[in-house]
Amino acid sequence: MENLKFDLFLSNVDIDFKDYKIKESIHGIHSYPAMMPAPLAEFLIQSFTRRNDIVLDPFCGSGTVLYEALKNGRNAIGVDINPLAILISNVKINIGKIELSKLEKFFIEIFKAYQQLEGKEFELPKFKNIDFWFKKEVQINLQRLKTAIEVVDQDIYKLFFKLVFAKTVRNVSNTRNSEFKLYRLEEEKLKQHNPDVWKTFERDFKVTEEKLLYREITNNSNYVKIFHKNILDLDEVENETVDLILTSPPYGDARTTVAYGQFSRLSLQWLNLWEYDVDKESLGGKKKIGEFDPILFQLPVLNSVFNKILQLDSKRAEEVLRFFHDYFYSIKKLAKLVRKKGYAVYVVANRKVRGIEIPTDEITKEMFEFFGFVWVDTLERNIINKRMPLKNSPSNIQGQKDNTMLKEKVVILRKI
């Protein structure tokens, strides 16, 4: 595949996609941290694959790449460790199977069941800090609603209503919902916070239902396979079968960047899907036992930035290396899956630690090169409609702030 449209990248296409509005897209059915803009995913899929090719997203999140691949006549494979990501992705790729009339019918049945359950006693969930995050009446009515949803007896429709329920959980909790991380409402606001669970669910349902107007997938013969696991444990994909890896990988620090687990936790606890701390089970989340692979110290860019941070803070340097240790092994596994002359495209942002920028784009490049890829190009785009603080504390020292990530790099590599 040599007829790639690099002239489009460099001149005719604004890869910022400033005019893209997620609210006017099927991808707005549920919020999720650090979502790849759908037009970017679609453009990259169209540029690097042909119809019926296989696109793999090893950190598939809310399924943007999977949906855009399916929409464009490609096959797709998605992997994610977060159960909420799996739920959203499954709803999204099956959205074409939902009939609006049947959806409305099930909604009425849920409403009737909810009414009939008024005054009933429920065994409430017992997860940690439930009383901190939810008022008691809210807990009772959430359990009542969760029970009512069980009247839905068709899988895709039940998944849809569970997705709406996940939104409602966050919206009736004691959290500041303008942020992905968990912050409790201030005491004065908390006193006035008395959400009506049913009315919130009804509103969330209507808003989510409206997104179906934007669905573009029609029935075709292409497939999407989704695996709920850590990419390091993926064994279901044969070597040299993937045409394109397209992904936006995790940043590597849930404390100062994107906390996928924090964002998902309350919803997953109510859905009985919180089996482990997502952030701790993700790349670099676990403390390293034993020595790091010596190969990591042979990678010039990684070794340089590691030593700079090490001079300032040995603990933070070890955390950075721990992430890139897992990142390296994920790339090692993924590189084997790509066919010869296939592509890997990583959309990354370069975070800072102790004021030092980590060139994740350059590190990604040198890791793929180590496993037999050649670098093709790196493109830069502005992050539009950023839902993260403009400043954070990369040093973890109170009062010290720095700009958060405002740009992304699109790193394009080809397997020799």
C-alpha positions as CSV (number, residue, x, y, z in Angstrom):
1,M,0.0,0.0,0.0
2,E,2.1,2.8,-1.3
3,N,-0.5,5.3,-2.4
4,L,-0.9,7.0,0.9
5,K,-2.3,10.5,1.1
6,F,0.5,12.4,2.8
7,D,-0.1,15.5,0.7
8,L,-3.5,15.6,2.4
9,F,-1.9,15.4,5.8
10,L,0.5,18.2,5.1
11,S,-1.8,20.6,3.3
12,N,-5.5,20.0,2.7
13,V,-6.6,18.4,5.9
14,D,-7.0,20.2,9.2
15,I,-6.3,17.4,11.7
16,D,-7.5,19.6,14.6
17,F,-11.0,19.0,13.3
18,K,-12.2,22.2,15.0
19,D,-15.7,21.9,13.7
20,Y,-16.3,18.5,15.1
21,K,-19.1,18.4,17.7
22,I,-19.3,15.2,19.7
23,K,-22.8,16.1,20.8
24,E,-23.8,15.8,17.2
25,S,-22.3,12.4,16.9
26,I,-23.0,8.8,18.0
27,H,-19.8,9.1,20.0
28,G,-21.7,11.4,22.4
29,I,-23.7,8.5,23.8
30,H,-21.5,8.4,26.9
31,S,-18.6,10.6,27.9
32,Y,-15.1,9.1,28.4
33,P,-11.7,10.6,29.1
34,A,-9.3,11.5,26.3
35,M,-11.6,10.3,23.4
36,M,-10.0,10.4,19.9
37,P,-12.0,12.7,17.6
38,A,-14.0,10.5,15.3
39,P,-13.0,12.5,12.1
40,L,-9.4,11.9,13.0
41,A,-9.9,8.2,13.5
42,E,-11.9,7.9,10.2
43,F,-9.3,9.8,8.2
44,L,-6.5,7.7,9.5
45,I,-8.5,4.5,8.8
46,Q,-9.3,5.6,5.3
47,S,-5.6,6.6,4.7
48,F,-3.9,3.5,5.9
49,T,-6.3,0.6,5.1
50,R,-8.6,-0.8,2.4
51,R,-12.0,-2.3,2.8
52,N,-12.1,-5.5,4.8
53,D,-8.7,-4.8,6.4
54,I,-8.3,-5.4,10.1
55,V,-7.9,-2.4,12.4
56,L,-6.8,-3.1,16.0
57,D,-7.1,-0.6,18.9
58,P,-5.3,-2.0,21.9
59,F,-6.6,0.7,24.2
60,C,-10.1,1.0,22.7
61,G,-11.8,3.2,25.4
62,S,-15.3,4.1,24.3
63,G,-14.9,2.4,20.9
64,T,-14.4,5.4,18.6
65,V,-11.8,3.6,16.4
66,L,-14.0,0.4,16.4
67,Y,-17.1,2.2,15.3
68,E,-15.3,4.2,12.6
69,A,-13.6,1.1,11.2
70,L,-16.9,-0.8,11.0
71,K,-18.6,2.3,9.4
72,N,-16.0,2.3,6.7
73,G,-16.2,-1.4,5.9
74,R,-13.2,-2.6,7.9
75,N,-13.0,-5.3,10.5
76,A,-11.9,-4.3,14.0
77,I,-10.5,-5.7,17.2
78,G,-10.7,-3.7,20.4
79,V,-9.0,-4.4,23.8
80,D,-9.4,-2.5,27.1
81,I,-9.0,-3.3,30.7
82,N,-11.8,-1.0,31.8
83,P,-15.3,-2.7,32.0
84,L,-17.0,0.7,31.4
85,A,-15.1,1.0,28.1
86,I,-16.2,-2.5,27.1
87,L,-19.8,-1.6,27.9
88,I,-19.8,1.7,25.9
89,S,-17.9,0.0,23.0
90,N,-20.4,-2.9,22.8
91,V,-23.4,-0.6,22.7
92,K,-21.8,1.6,20.1
93,I,-20.8,-1.1,17.6
94,N,-24.3,-2.7,18.0
95,I,-26.2,0.6,17.8
96,G,-27.5,-0.2,14.3
97,K,-29.5,-3.2,15.7
98,I,-31.6,-1.0,18.0
99,E,-35.2,-0.2,16.9
100,L,-36.4,3.1,18.4
101,S,-40.0,1.8,18.8
102,K,-38.7,-1.2,20.8
103,L,-36.4,1.0,22.9
104,E,-39.4,3.2,23.8
105,K,-41.4,0.2,24.7
106,F,-38.7,-1.1,27.1
107,F,-38.4,2.4,28.6
108,I,-42.1,2.3,29.5
109,E,-41.7,-1.1,31.0
110,I,-38.8,0.1,33.2
111,F,-40.9,3.0,34.3
112,K,-43.8,0.7,35.3
113,A,-41.5,-1.6,37.2
114,Y,-39.9,1.3,38.9
115,Q,-43.3,2.5,40.1
116,Q,-44.2,-0.9,41.3
117,L,-41.1,-1.1,43.4
118,E,-41.8,2.0,45.4
119,G,-41.7,1.4,49.1
120,K,-40.0,-2.0,48.7
121,E,-37.0,-2.8,50.8
122,F,-33.7,-3.4,48.9
123,E,-30.3,-4.8,49.9
124,L,-28.0,-1.9,49.0
125,P,-24.5,-2.3,47.6
126,K,-21.8,-2.3,50.3
127,F,-18.8,-0.8,48.4
128,K,-16.3,1.4,50.2
129,N,-17.4,5.1,50.8
130,I,-20.9,4.6,49.3
131,D,-22.4,7.0,51.9
132,F,-19.7,9.6,51.1
133,W,-20.6,9.6,47.4
134,F,-24.4,9.0,47.5
135,K,-27.1,10.2,49.8
136,K,-29.2,7.4,51.3
137,E,-32.4,8.2,49.4
138,V,-30.4,8.2,46.2
139,Q,-28.9,4.8,47.0
140,I,-32.4,3.3,47.5
141,N,-33.7,4.7,44.3
142,L,-30.7,3.7,42.3
143,Q,-31.1,0.1,43.5
144,R,-34.8,0.4,42.7
145,L,-33.9,1.6,39.2
146,K,-31.3,-1.1,38.7
147,T,-33.8,-3.7,39.7
148,A,-36.4,-2.3,37.3
149,I,-34.0,-2.4,34.3
150,E,-33.9,-6.2,34.7
151,V,-37.4,-6.4,33.0
152,V,-35.5,-5.8,29.7
153,D,-35.0,-9.3,28.2
154,Q,-33.0,-8.5,25.1
155,D,-29.2,-8.2,25.4
156,I,-28.5,-5.1,23.3
157,Y,-31.4,-3.2,24.8
158,K,-30.4,-4.1,28.3
159,L,-26.8,-3.0,27.5
160,F,-28.2,0.3,26.3
161,F,-30.1,0.9,29.5
162,K,-27.1,-0.1,31.6
163,L,-25.1,2.5,29.8
164,V,-27.8,5.1,30.6
165,F,-27.8,3.9,34.2
166,A,-24.0,4.4,34.3
167,K,-24.5,8.0,33.3
168,T,-27.3,8.5,35.9
169,V,-25.1,7.1,38.7
170,R,-22.5,9.8,38.1
171,N,-25.2,12.5,37.7
172,V,-26.9,11.8,41.0
173,S,-23.7,11.2,43.0
174,N,-22.1,13.8,45.2
175,T,-19.4,14.4,42.7
176,R,-18.5,17.5,40.7
177,N,-19.5,16.1,37.3
178,S,-17.7,18.7,35.3
179,E,-14.4,16.8,35.9
180,F,-13.4,13.2,35.2
181,K,-11.6,12.7,38.5
182,L,-13.7,12.2,41.7
183,Y,-14.2,15.4,43.7
184,R,-17.0,15.7,46.2
185,L,-19.3,18.7,46.1
186,E,-18.5,21.5,48.5
187,E,-20.6,21.3,51.7
188,E,-22.8,24.2,50.8
189,K,-23.6,22.8,47.4
190,L,-24.1,19.3,48.9
191,K,-26.8,20.6,51.2
192,Q,-28.8,21.7,48.1
193,H,-28.0,18.6,46.2
194,N,-31.2,16.4,46.3
195,P,-31.3,14.7,42.9
196,D,-34.4,12.8,41.7
197,V,-33.1,9.5,40.4
198,W,-36.0,8.7,38.0
199,K,-36.1,12.2,36.5
200,T,-32.3,12.1,36.0
201,F,-32.6,8.7,34.3
202,E,-35.4,9.9,32.1
203,R,-33.4,12.9,31.0
204,D,-30.3,10.8,30.5
205,F,-32.3,8.3,28.4
206,K,-33.8,11.0,26.2
207,V,-30.4,12.6,25.6
208,T,-28.8,9.2,24.8
209,E,-31.7,8.2,22.6
210,E,-31.2,11.4,20.6
211,K,-27.7,10.3,19.7
212,L,-29.2,7.4,17.7
213,L,-30.2,9.9,15.1
214,Y,-26.5,10.2,14.2
215,R,-25.8,6.5,13.8
216,E,-24.2,5.7,10.4
217,I,-23.6,2.0,10.6
218,T,-25.6,-0.2,8.3
219,N,-25.7,-4.0,8.3
220,N,-22.6,-5.4,6.6
221,S,-20.4,-8.5,6.7
222,N,-17.6,-6.9,8.7
223,Y,-16.9,-7.9,12.3
224,V,-15.8,-6.3,15.5
225,K,-14.2,-8.4,18.3
226,I,-13.8,-6.8,21.7
227,F,-11.6,-8.3,24.5
228,H,-11.8,-7.2,28.1
229,K,-8.2,-7.6,29.3
230,N,-4.8,-6.0,29.6
231,I,-3.2,-5.8,26.2
232,L,-0.1,-7.6,27.7
233,D,-2.4,-10.6,28.2
234,L,-3.9,-10.7,24.7
235,D,-3.4,-14.1,23.0
236,E,-6.5,-14.2,20.8
237,V,-5.0,-12.4,17.7
238,E,-2.7,-14.3,15.3
239,N,0.6,-12.8,14.4
240,E,0.9,-10.8,11.1
241,T,-2.9,-10.5,10.6
242,V,-3.5,-6.9,11.5
243,D,-3.3,-4.2,8.8
244,L,-3.4,-1.1,11.1
245,I,-2.9,-0.5,14.8
246,L,-4.7,2.8,15.5
247,T,-4.8,3.9,19.1
248,S,-4.5,6.7,21.7
249,P,-2.6,5.0,24.5
250,P,-2.8,5.9,28.2
251,Y,-0.6,8.8,29.4
252,G,1.1,6.9,32.2
253,D,0.1,8.8,35.3
254,A,-3.5,8.7,36.6
255,R,-2.7,11.2,39.5
256,T,-1.8,14.1,37.3
257,T,-3.3,13.3,33.9
258,V,-6.3,11.1,33.1
259,A,-7.7,8.8,35.8
260,Y,-9.8,6.4,33.8
261,G,-10.5,4.3,36.9
262,Q,-11.7,7.3,38.9
263,F,-14.0,8.3,36.1
264,S,-15.5,4.8,35.9
265,R,-15.5,3.7,39.5
266,L,-18.9,4.7,40.8
267,S,-20.8,3.5,37.7
268,L,-18.9,0.2,37.8
269,Q,-19.5,-0.3,41.5
270,W,-23.2,0.1,40.9
271,L,-23.1,-2.3,37.9
272,N,-21.2,-4.9,39.9
273,L,-18.4,-4.6,37.5
274,W,-15.7,-3.1,39.7
275,E,-13.4,-6.1,40.2
276,Y,-10.1,-4.2,40.5
277,D,-8.7,-0.7,40.4
278,V,-8.5,0.0,36.7
279,D,-5.7,2.6,37.2
280,K,-3.6,0.2,39.2
281,E,-4.1,-2.6,36.6
282,S,-3.2,-0.5,33.6
283,L,0.2,0.0,32.1
284,G,2.7,1.0,34.8
285,G,0.1,0.8,37.6
286,K,1.8,-2.0,39.6
287,K,5.0,-1.6,41.4
288,K,7.8,-3.4,39.6
289,I,9.2,-6.5,41.2
290,G,12.8,-7.1,40.3
291,E,15.0,-5.2,37.9
292,F,13.9,-3.4,34.8
293,D,14.7,-4.9,31.4
294,P,18.3,-3.6,30.5
295,I,17.0,-3.0,26.9
296,L,15.1,0.0,28.2
297,F,18.4,1.7,29.0
298,Q,19.6,1.2,25.5
299,L,16.8,3.4,24.1
300,P,18.4,6.8,23.9
301,V,15.4,9.1,24.2
302,L,13.8,7.1,27.1
303,N,17.2,6.8,28.9
304,S,17.9,10.5,28.5
305,V,14.6,11.7,30.0
306,F,14.7,9.1,32.7
307,N,18.1,10.3,33.9
308,K,16.9,14.0,33.9
309,I,14.0,13.1,36.1
310,L,16.2,10.8,38.3
311,Q,18.4,13.8,39.2
312,L,15.3,15.6,40.6
313,D,13.1,12.8,42.0
314,S,14.1,9.1,42.1
315,K,10.6,8.0,43.0
316,R,9.0,9.8,40.1
317,A,11.7,8.6,37.7
318,E,10.9,5.0,38.8
319,E,7.2,5.6,38.1
320,V,8.0,6.9,34.6
321,L,10.2,3.9,33.9
322,R,7.6,1.5,35.2
323,F,5.1,2.8,32.7
324,F,7.4,2.7,29.8
325,H,8.5,-0.8,30.8
326,D,4.9,-2.0,30.3
327,Y,4.5,0.2,27.3
328,F,7.6,-1.4,25.7
329,Y,6.2,-4.9,26.2
330,S,2.8,-3.9,24.8
331,I,4.6,-2.6,21.7
332,K,6.6,-5.8,21.5
333,K,3.4,-7.9,21.5
334,L,1.6,-5.6,19.1
335,A,4.4,-5.4,16.6
336,K,4.2,-9.2,16.0
337,L,0.5,-8.9,15.2
338,V,1.0,-6.4,12.3
339,R,1.5,-7.8,8.8
340,K,4.5,-6.8,6.7
341,K,4.0,-3.3,5.3
342,G,1.2,-2.8,7.8
343,Y,1.0,0.3,9.9
344,A,0.9,1.5,13.5
345,V,-0.5,5.0,14.2
346,Y,-0.3,6.2,17.8
347,V,-1.9,9.5,18.8
348,V,0.0,10.6,21.9
349,A,0.4,13.6,24.1
350,N,3.7,14.6,25.9
351,R,3.1,15.1,29.6
352,K,5.5,16.6,32.1
353,V,7.0,15.2,35.2
354,R,8.9,17.5,37.6
355,G,8.7,20.2,34.8
356,I,10.5,17.9,32.3
357,E,8.5,17.0,29.2
358,I,8.4,13.4,28.3
359,P,8.6,13.0,24.5
360,T,6.2,10.0,24.3
361,D,6.1,10.5,20.5
362,E,9.9,10.0,20.2
363,I,9.9,7.1,22.7
364,T,7.0,5.4,20.8
365,K,9.0,5.9,17.6
366,E,12.2,4.3,19.0
367,M,10.4,1.4,20.5
368,F,8.6,0.5,17.3
369,E,11.9,0.9,15.4
370,F,13.4,-1.6,17.8
371,F,10.8,-4.1,16.7
372,G,11.2,-3.7,13.0
373,F,9.2,-0.7,12.0
374,V,10.3,2.4,10.1
375,W,9.2,5.9,11.0
376,V,7.0,7.5,8.3
377,D,5.9,10.8,9.8
378,T,4.8,12.6,13.0
379,L,2.0,15.1,12.7
380,E,0.9,17.7,15.3
381,R,-2.6,18.7,16.2
382,N,-4.2,20.9,18.8
383,I,-6.4,19.3,21.4
384,I,-9.8,20.9,21.0
385,N,-12.5,21.1,23.6
386,K,-10.1,19.9,26.3
387,R,-11.9,18.5,29.4
388,M,-8.9,18.7,31.7
389,P,-7.6,21.5,33.9
390,L,-5.4,23.8,31.9
391,K,-2.8,23.5,34.7
392,N,-1.8,20.6,37.0
393,S,0.9,19.8,39.4
394,P,3.4,17.5,37.6
395,S,5.8,17.9,40.5
396,N,3.2,16.9,43.1
397,I,4.4,19.9,45.2
398,Q,1.6,22.0,46.5
399,G,1.3,25.4,44.8
400,Q,3.6,24.4,41.9
401,K,1.6,24.4,38.6
402,D,2.4,23.8,35.0
403,N,0.4,23.7,31.7
404,T,-1.3,20.4,30.9
405,M,-1.1,18.8,27.5
406,L,-2.5,21.1,24.8
407,K,-1.2,19.3,21.7
408,E,-1.1,15.7,20.4
409,K,1.4,14.0,18.1
410,V,0.2,11.5,15.5
411,V,3.1,9.1,15.1
412,I,3.0,7.0,11.9
413,L,5.1,3.9,11.5
414,R,5.3,1.0,9.0
415,K,6.4,-2.5,9.4
416,I,9.3,-3.5,7.2
